[in-house]
Amino acid sequence: MVKAFFKVAFRNFVNERFFSLINLAGLSIGIAVALLIAVFIAHEVRLRSLS
């Protein structure tokens, strides 16, 4: 079943390259921003616990 999902996803990626790249770029930016926010929050928590 999972193999079928990957086949469909790959087929859609090949057929709709432009929109797939836009979606992939958006996902990458979203993950990067989420990681930056998590690192910033962890840093702030560490600083506040020291003072």
WOGILIN-V318960 format. One record per residue. N is the residue number from 1. RES is the residue in one letter. SS is DSSP state (H for helix, E for strand, - for the rest). OMEGA is omega as a letter, one per 30 degrees, with the letter a starting at -180 (none if undefined). Layout:
N RES SS OMEGA
N RES SS OMEGA
This chain:
1 M - l
2 V H l
3 K H l
4 A H l
5 F H l
6 F H l
7 K H l
8 V H l
9 A H l
10 F H l
11 R H l
12 N H l
13 F H a
14 V H a
15 N H a
16 E - a
17 R H a
18 F H a
19 F H l
20 S H l
21 L H l
22 I H l
23 N H l
24 L H l
25 A H l
26 G H l
27 L H l
28 S H l
29 I H l
30 G H l
31 I H l
32 A H l
33 V H l
34 A H l
35 L H l
36 L H l
37 I H l
38 A H l
39 V H l
40 F H a
41 I H l
42 A H l
43 H H l
44 E H l
45 V H l
46 R H a
47 L H a
48 R H a
49 S H l
50 L H a
51 S - none
